[in-house]
Amino acid sequence: MAQKRMNFQRQLRKEGRNLSHEVLLQFYSAIIQSVLCTSINVKLGEGGNKEKTQEEERGFLKGDTMGCIKSKEDKGPTMKYRPENSTVSDPNSTITTPHIGHYGPDPTQLQQNQPPSSSSGSGAANFNHTLTPFGGSSAMTPFGGASSSFSGPVSNSFSGAVSSGVTFFVALYDYEARTSDDLSFKKGDRFQIINNTEGDWWEARSINTGRNGYIPSNYVAPADSIQAEEWYFGKMGRKDAERLLLNPGNHRGTFLVRESETTKGAYSLSIRDWDETKGDNVKHYKIRKLDSGGYYITTRAQFDTLQKLVKHYTEHADGLCHRLTTVCPTVKPQTQGLAKDAWEIPRESLRLELKLGQGCFGEVWMGTWNGTTKVAIKTLKPGTMSPEAFLQEAQIMKKLRHDKLVPLYAVVSEEPIYIVTEYMAKGSLLDFIKEGDGKFLKLPLLVDMAAQIADGMAFIERMNYIHRDLRAANILVADNLVCKIADFGLARLIEDNEYTARQGAKFPIKWTAPEAALYGRFTIKSDVWSFGILLTELVTKGRVPYPGMVNREVLEQVERGYRMPCPQGCPESLHEMMKLCWKKDPDERPTFEYLQSFLEDYFTATEPQYQPGENL
């Protein structure tokens, strides 16, 4: 440093300038900055790559959030800014990226072992965080768990806010613990997420009770977010919104907000309405997003947030068909699985209580798991299928998640095999329309049930899966006429000779496409054929297909080109769709996506999807 000072003094004398106090201060400041930058860069660069990136050439080190930029006056080395309390990890160590879960990174992998930050402490502040929409500083996404400057234990007093740096989650529904590891909670309870790496079940700390345990991730949402609003229904189709809003008990002005199906980043406001021409109906309004971040239905009324938009229209109709009056009631969703790590379960954990039905290969029971949870249990006769093959197929089946598919909860994989699923209160569609309340349903509701089945099958189609045994007996009905597809994929595993021969009494010949029945060519297009047969079951309230014909006759007649005539009371346009499903060439049969669209719009094809509003 002394040598640099002498050189600096000589240069100044040569130019005829005197060393003033101010110049000396500038000199010492430049020297100190140069030494610090050199020292830090040497430490950061040890063992590192010497090759400069474009960012380094411009004056930034890779990964900089803040740094010294080379100026025209100072040609010294570039400095990478780091707060005094930051640490540099071993360059030879492995960097672990936080797990990105359903709502964001795993908070347990961020800032491990750091004490809570203090606004009044003497240590340097940490600038590696960004502000979140939920308050405080955080390095996570807007829907993240709790990646923040606060990572210490939550105080047990729980009297007020724990820390502004934590993103809290709020319960959307009540939940009763099913195991000793679960947390019971009420709607509105708040949580800090401890671990969200499992996806379906998160480890959380209840802010209300101070207890730790597992919670179903689809029962909570970030506090103060759109997802936490009671009126926000997320990813929901237009038809499903109409089904919910038109349920008995809802009145004019009942509403919900959902993601737009047609415009990315936009939302839809769906409102129950009534008029003399149509009676009860649903109107849909598109909520658009401004570049500045606001929202509007009409440009003359713009709002900073969706919450403010909804509040405005609850106070005034302002051009809508009706003022928003009541949030649409919703059914509590099914959890993904029975509990954390409850997949292959012991037989002793199940109690069979009420026999619901019996088939060629087993029985169906209503029962209870772990003394806490009502479930449906399908028991298979020993020898029906290989336990190993079943377990392999079940692993695939449990990943097929859709609101029109019966979820697979758990299995008992040793013979006799038990399959544990969601309990559906109304039983099979076949029994429902033959002997239950379904026998009084009119055509519009029957067509709507067909549309729901097509919706579920369209998902199976997109997933490149095959059902192989699609018929009314394998569709289950819940409250509010919700239909879900069951037993998808199981038919392939049956080892019974009378079944595998495809000619025996146990094989559903009357529902099976000819190429599948004769040659074993099962595809999604053979499922389309079966769907056409299922449509006849619906409109005839459960009549057996091809009345008066035995299986052998059906196979022969269908091969010769025979197709069932239009059932009594069935519109010809619907029968034409059935005949398309029964085309001899599988490639000429429609897709389930097309069938879903056709059936959903069967009675409303001429109406616009969105309302322009009156005087908007």
BELJOFEN-V535238 format. One record per backbone hydrogen bond with DSSP energy under -1.0 kcal/mol. CO is the residue of the C=O (numbers start at 1). NH is the residue of the N-H. Records with the same first field share a line. If there is no record, write none. Layout:
CO=NH + NH
This chain:
1=5
2=6
3=7
4=8
5=9
6=10
7=11
8=12
9=13
10=14
11=15
12=17
13=16
20=24
21=25
22=26
23=27
24=28
25=29
26=30
27=31
28=32
29=33
30=34
31=35
32=36
33=37
34=38
35=39
36=40
37=41
38=42
39=43
40=44
41=45
45=48
53=57
54=58
55=60
56=59
61=64
79=68
83=86
90=93
99=106
104=101
106=109
111=114
130=138
132=135
136=132
138=130
141=144
146=148
147=139
158=160
163=166
168=223
169=191
170=221
171=188
175=185
179=182
181=214
185=175
186=189
189=171
190=207
191=169
192=205
195=203
198=200
200=217
202=215
203=194 + 195
204=213
205=192
206=210
211=206
213=204
214=183
215=202
216=219
217=220
219=172
221=170
222=225
226=229
229=232
231=257
234=236 + 259
237=241
238=242
239=243
240=244
241=245
242=246
244=247
247=250
251=254
253=325
254=272
255=328
256=270
257=233
258=268
263=266
266=260
267=287
268=258
269=285
270=256
271=283
272=253
273=281
275=279
279=275
281=273
283=271
284=611
285=269
287=267
288=296
290=293
294=290
295=303
296=288
298=301
303=295
305=309
306=310
307=311
308=312
309=313
310=314
312=316
313=324
317=320
319=614
326=255
335=337
339=342
343=411
346=349
347=350
349=370
351=368
354=366
357=364
361=381
362=359
363=379
364=356 + 357
365=377
366=353 + 354
367=375
368=351
369=372 + 373
373=369
375=367
376=421
377=365
378=419
379=363
381=384
384=495
386=390
387=391
388=392
389=393
390=394
391=395
393=397
394=398
396=399
397=400
399=401
402=405
404=485
407=422
410=420
411=345
412=418
417=380
418=412
419=378
420=409 + 410
421=376
424=427
427=477
428=432
429=433
430=434
431=435 + 436
432=438
436=439
437=440
438=441
442=446
443=447
444=448
445=449
446=450
447=451
448=452
449=453
450=454
451=455
452=456
453=457
454=458
455=459
456=460
457=461
458=462
459=463
460=465
461=464
467=489
471=474
472=430 + 475
474=486
475=429
476=484
477=426
479=482
482=478
484=476
485=406
490=493
496=500
497=501
499=502
504=507
507=509
508=511
509=512
513=517
514=518
515=519 + 521
516=520
520=522
523=527
524=528
525=529
526=530
527=531
528=532
529=533
530=534
531=535
532=536
533=537
534=538
535=539
536=540
537=542
538=541
546=549
550=554
551=555
552=556
553=557
554=558
555=559
556=560
557=562
558=561
567=570
571=575
572=576
573=577
574=578
575=579
576=580
577=581
580=583
585=588
586=589
591=595
592=596
593=597
594=598
595=599
596=600
597=601
599=602
604=607
